[in-house]
Amino acid sequence: MSAYVVTNVYLPENRVNLPIYPCDVFARTDQGDAEIRRGTTNLSAEALVVLVLVDGHASVGDIEQRAAHIPPEELRSLLRSLLGNGLARSATMEETEGVDFSAFFNEARGGPEPSDGAKASAQLEASSGGQKLELEGYYVSIARRAVKAPPAKGGAPWFILAIEDDPHMAQLITLLLEGSGFAVGTAASRAEILARLRSQPAPDAILLDVTLVDTNGFDVLQALKKHSLLKAVPVIMLTADAKPESIVRGLVGGADGYITKPFEPKILIDGVNAILGL
């Protein structure tokens, strides 16, 4: 395996800029426990409510249901603030600088079913997302799009990995993205996906087709979002299927957006810019 260099995105100073997903589970740090036990606090009432509900068991979707008076986008912003101030931490991802691909496509590894709250959160989001898909041809979750523009890369272009098994579509995507200043890599099969993920540079974002030659895009998405470091890479699904139930499946699985095929060139660039915060 070739070397894979990536920032530890789960450090607090980096985590505040990442998307929040319905299935994410967070826990209070010792500092967070102390904050809710002391007599005074500088936290707003809403932030304090969220901190109390961050118990290492409730998903973000569950918290949204239990704190229904806080708009979802505001609630997720409060979560980012708690993470950035060291009051909360991820409860579901191992903080590691190593990258293990040994079980990336292990069909048997499974995983827990999303909670009812996570499903409800995704269904609510999908209902509005489907309308935007019909009108504009693409959808990027406002709650998940990059909070702010990422730091400069020292002149290096942003690297987009396009997982697409139609060679003509892959060529079109490459031409469009390269024409907008991005670097592009492509993969069509399990072997090519693994080879790309093991090589440098690490992808800054992924465009993911649903129907692939020897796997399914939703399965790839699941593997990405279970990986301790790749979970942070934003993903847009590329699909002709814009049914609400498909959007729900992607949102619960961790997709940051959808682009329907066929698409206008501007739609592809707009979607990529949105998830990167550019």
C-alpha positions as CSV (number, residue, x, y, z in Angstrom):
1,M,0.0,0.0,0.0
2,S,1.3,3.4,-0.9
3,A,1.6,6.1,1.7
4,Y,-1.6,8.1,2.4
5,V,-1.1,11.5,4.0
6,V,-4.2,13.2,5.4
7,T,-5.1,15.8,8.0
8,N,-6.6,14.4,11.2
9,V,-10.0,15.9,10.5
10,Y,-11.4,14.9,13.9
11,L,-9.2,17.3,15.9
12,P,-11.6,20.1,17.2
13,E,-10.0,22.8,15.2
14,N,-10.7,20.9,12.0
15,R,-14.0,19.3,13.0
16,V,-15.9,22.6,13.2
17,N,-15.7,23.0,9.4
18,L,-17.2,19.5,8.6
19,P,-20.7,18.5,7.7
20,I,-23.0,17.0,10.3
21,Y,-25.1,13.9,9.4
22,P,-28.4,12.6,10.8
23,C,-26.7,9.4,11.9
24,D,-23.7,11.1,13.6
25,V,-23.4,10.5,17.4
26,F,-21.5,12.8,19.6
27,A,-20.5,12.7,23.3
28,R,-19.6,15.3,25.9
29,T,-15.9,15.7,26.8
30,D,-14.8,16.1,30.4
31,Q,-14.8,19.8,29.7
32,G,-18.4,19.6,28.4
33,D,-19.5,17.7,31.5
34,A,-17.9,20.3,33.7
35,E,-19.7,23.0,31.7
36,I,-23.2,21.7,32.5
37,R,-22.4,21.0,36.2
38,R,-21.0,24.4,37.1
39,G,-23.3,27.1,38.4
40,T,-22.8,29.6,35.6
41,T,-22.1,29.2,31.9
42,N,-21.5,31.5,28.9
43,L,-23.4,29.1,26.6
44,S,-26.7,30.2,25.1
45,A,-29.8,28.4,26.3
46,E,-30.1,26.5,23.0
47,A,-26.4,25.5,23.1
48,L,-26.8,24.2,26.6
49,V,-29.8,22.2,25.6
50,V,-27.8,20.6,22.8
51,L,-24.9,19.9,25.1
52,V,-27.2,18.1,27.6
53,L,-28.6,16.0,24.8
54,V,-25.2,15.0,23.4
55,D,-24.9,11.8,25.5
56,G,-23.0,9.4,23.3
57,H,-26.1,7.5,22.4
58,A,-28.6,9.9,20.6
59,S,-27.9,10.5,16.9
60,V,-28.1,14.0,15.5
61,G,-31.5,13.1,14.1
62,D,-32.7,12.0,17.6
63,I,-31.5,15.3,19.0
64,E,-33.4,17.2,16.3
65,Q,-36.6,15.4,17.4
66,R,-36.0,16.1,21.1
67,A,-35.1,19.8,20.5
68,A,-37.7,20.5,17.9
69,H,-37.8,24.2,18.8
70,I,-34.3,24.6,17.4
71,P,-34.2,24.8,13.6
72,P,-32.0,21.9,12.2
73,E,-29.5,24.2,10.5
74,E,-29.0,26.2,13.8
75,L,-28.8,23.0,15.8
76,R,-26.0,21.7,13.6
77,S,-24.2,25.0,13.9
78,L,-24.4,24.7,17.7
79,L,-23.0,21.2,17.5
80,R,-20.0,22.5,15.4
81,S,-19.5,25.2,18.0
82,L,-19.5,22.7,20.8
83,L,-17.0,20.5,18.9
84,G,-14.8,23.5,18.2
85,N,-14.7,24.6,21.8
86,G,-13.8,21.1,23.0
87,L,-17.1,20.5,24.8
88,A,-18.2,17.6,22.6
89,R,-16.4,15.0,20.5
90,S,-17.2,12.3,18.0
91,A,-18.5,9.2,19.7
92,T,-18.5,7.0,16.6
93,M,-15.2,7.4,14.9
94,E,-11.8,6.3,16.0
95,E,-9.3,9.1,16.0
96,T,-6.3,7.8,14.1
97,E,-3.8,8.9,11.6
98,G,-3.5,5.5,10.0
99,V,-5.8,4.4,7.2
100,D,-6.9,0.8,7.0
101,F,-8.5,-0.4,3.8
102,S,-8.4,-4.1,4.6
103,A,-12.2,-4.3,5.1
104,F,-13.3,-1.5,2.9
105,F,-15.5,-3.7,0.8
106,N,-16.3,-6.3,3.4
107,E,-19.9,-7.2,2.8
108,A,-20.3,-9.0,6.1
109,R,-19.3,-6.1,8.4
110,G,-22.9,-4.6,8.5
111,G,-23.7,-2.0,11.0
112,P,-26.5,-0.7,13.2
113,E,-29.8,0.4,11.7
114,P,-30.3,4.2,11.7
115,S,-32.4,5.4,14.6
116,D,-35.9,6.6,14.1
117,G,-34.8,10.1,14.6
118,A,-32.1,9.8,12.0
119,K,-34.6,8.4,9.5
120,A,-37.1,11.1,10.2
121,S,-34.4,13.8,9.8
122,A,-33.4,12.4,6.4
123,Q,-37.0,12.0,5.2
124,L,-37.7,15.7,6.1
125,E,-34.6,16.8,4.3
126,A,-35.4,14.6,1.3
127,S,-38.9,16.1,0.8
128,S,-37.4,19.5,0.2
129,G,-34.4,18.1,-1.6
130,G,-36.6,16.3,-4.1
131,Q,-38.3,19.6,-5.0
132,K,-35.0,21.3,-5.6
133,L,-33.9,18.4,-7.8
134,E,-36.9,18.8,-10.0
135,L,-36.4,22.5,-10.3
136,E,-32.6,22.8,-10.6
137,G,-31.3,19.4,-11.4
138,Y,-29.1,19.2,-8.3
139,Y,-29.4,19.3,-4.6
140,V,-26.9,20.0,-1.9
141,S,-27.9,19.8,1.8
142,I,-27.8,23.3,3.3
143,A,-27.1,21.7,6.7
144,R,-24.1,19.9,5.3
145,R,-22.5,22.1,2.8
146,A,-19.1,23.4,3.8
147,V,-19.4,25.9,6.6
148,K,-16.8,28.1,5.2
149,A,-14.2,28.0,2.4
150,P,-11.4,25.5,3.1
151,P,-7.9,26.8,3.6
152,A,-5.7,27.5,0.6
153,K,-3.8,24.5,-0.8
154,G,-0.6,26.3,-1.6
155,G,-1.4,26.6,-5.2
156,A,-2.4,22.9,-5.6
157,P,-5.8,22.3,-7.3
158,W,-8.7,20.7,-5.4
159,F,-8.8,17.0,-6.3
160,I,-12.1,15.4,-7.2
161,L,-12.5,11.7,-7.5
162,A,-15.3,10.7,-10.0
163,I,-16.5,7.1,-9.4
164,E,-18.3,6.5,-12.7
165,D,-18.3,3.3,-14.9
166,D,-19.5,4.9,-18.1
167,P,-16.3,6.0,-19.9
168,H,-18.1,8.7,-21.9
169,M,-19.6,10.2,-18.8
170,A,-16.3,9.9,-16.9
171,Q,-14.6,11.8,-19.8
172,L,-17.3,14.5,-19.7
173,I,-17.0,15.0,-16.0
174,T,-13.2,15.2,-16.2
175,L,-13.3,17.8,-19.0
176,L,-15.8,19.9,-17.2
177,L,-14.0,19.8,-13.8
178,E,-10.6,20.3,-15.3
179,G,-11.9,23.3,-17.2
180,S,-12.9,24.8,-13.9
181,G,-9.5,24.4,-12.4
182,F,-10.0,21.1,-10.5
183,A,-7.7,18.0,-10.7
184,V,-9.7,14.9,-11.5
185,G,-9.2,11.2,-11.0
186,T,-11.6,8.5,-12.1
187,A,-12.5,5.0,-11.0
188,A,-15.1,2.5,-12.3
189,S,-14.7,-0.7,-10.3
190,R,-13.9,-1.9,-6.8
191,A,-10.2,-2.4,-7.6
192,E,-9.9,1.1,-9.2
193,I,-11.7,2.7,-6.3
194,L,-9.3,1.1,-3.8
195,A,-6.3,2.0,-5.9
196,R,-7.4,5.7,-6.0
197,L,-8.2,5.9,-2.3
198,R,-4.8,4.4,-1.5
199,S,-2.9,6.8,-3.7
200,Q,-2.0,10.5,-3.3
201,P,-3.5,13.1,-3.3
202,A,-6.4,12.3,-1.1
203,P,-9.7,13.3,-2.7
204,D,-11.2,16.6,-1.5
205,A,-14.6,15.5,-2.8
206,I,-16.1,12.5,-4.5
207,L,-18.7,12.3,-7.2
208,L,-20.4,8.8,-6.9
209,D,-22.5,7.1,-9.5
210,V,-25.1,4.7,-8.1
211,T,-24.9,1.9,-10.7
212,L,-21.4,0.6,-11.1
213,V,-19.8,-2.3,-12.8
214,D,-19.2,-4.6,-9.8
215,T,-20.7,-2.7,-6.9
216,N,-23.4,-0.2,-5.9
217,G,-22.8,3.5,-5.2
218,F,-24.8,3.3,-2.0
219,D,-22.6,0.4,-0.8
220,V,-19.5,2.5,-1.6
221,L,-21.0,5.5,0.3
222,Q,-21.6,3.3,3.3
223,A,-18.0,2.1,3.3
224,L,-16.7,5.7,2.9
225,K,-18.8,7.0,5.8
226,K,-17.8,4.1,8.1
227,H,-14.1,4.8,7.5
228,S,-12.4,6.8,10.3
229,L,-10.9,9.4,8.0
230,L,-12.7,9.1,4.7
231,K,-16.0,9.9,6.4
232,A,-15.0,13.5,6.2
233,V,-14.8,13.6,2.4
234,P,-18.0,15.2,1.0
235,V,-19.9,13.1,-1.5
236,I,-22.4,13.9,-4.2
237,M,-24.4,11.1,-5.7
238,L,-24.7,11.1,-9.5
239,T,-27.8,9.3,-10.5
240,A,-30.9,9.4,-12.8
241,D,-32.9,8.3,-9.8
242,A,-34.4,11.3,-7.9
243,K,-37.2,9.5,-6.0
244,P,-37.6,10.7,-2.4
245,E,-36.9,7.2,-1.0
246,S,-33.5,7.1,-2.9
247,I,-32.6,10.6,-1.5
248,V,-33.5,9.3,2.0
249,R,-31.2,6.3,1.5
250,G,-28.4,8.6,0.4
251,L,-28.9,11.1,3.2
252,V,-29.1,8.4,5.9
253,G,-25.9,6.9,4.3
254,G,-24.1,10.2,4.5
255,A,-24.4,11.8,1.0
256,D,-24.0,15.5,0.9
257,G,-26.0,16.1,-2.3
258,Y,-27.4,14.8,-5.5
259,I,-27.0,15.6,-9.2
260,T,-29.4,14.0,-11.6
261,K,-28.3,12.8,-15.0
262,P,-28.3,14.2,-17.6
263,F,-27.0,17.5,-16.1
264,E,-26.0,20.9,-17.3
265,P,-22.3,21.7,-16.9
266,K,-23.0,24.6,-14.6
267,I,-25.0,22.3,-12.2
268,L,-22.0,20.0,-11.8
269,I,-19.6,22.9,-11.0
270,D,-22.2,24.6,-8.6
271,G,-22.6,21.3,-6.7
272,V,-18.9,20.7,-6.3
273,N,-18.3,24.3,-5.2
274,A,-21.1,24.1,-2.7
275,I,-19.8,21.0,-0.9
276,L,-16.2,22.4,-0.9
277,G,-17.3,25.8,0.3
278,L,-15.7,27.5,-2.7
